[in-house]
Amino acid sequence: MAKFEATIGRLFRRIFVCKKCKQKVRTDISRIIAGSVKCRNCQGKAFRVIKSKSKG
């Protein structure tokens, strides 16, 4: 299966995962760094970048 840049961008760009409850949030990295984003589920402020699965 071919990897298209547009598809990879939609799936993995600007998506962060809450470290506490594993909820996904789509936002800008500048808002994550500033700490102005809260998790909708647990109200936590610790996020990580979503990991792309690689087949290889």
Protein Blocks (a to p, Z undefined) as FASTA:
>chain_A
ZZdfklmmmmmgopacdfklopacdddfklmmnopaccfklopabdcdddddddZZ
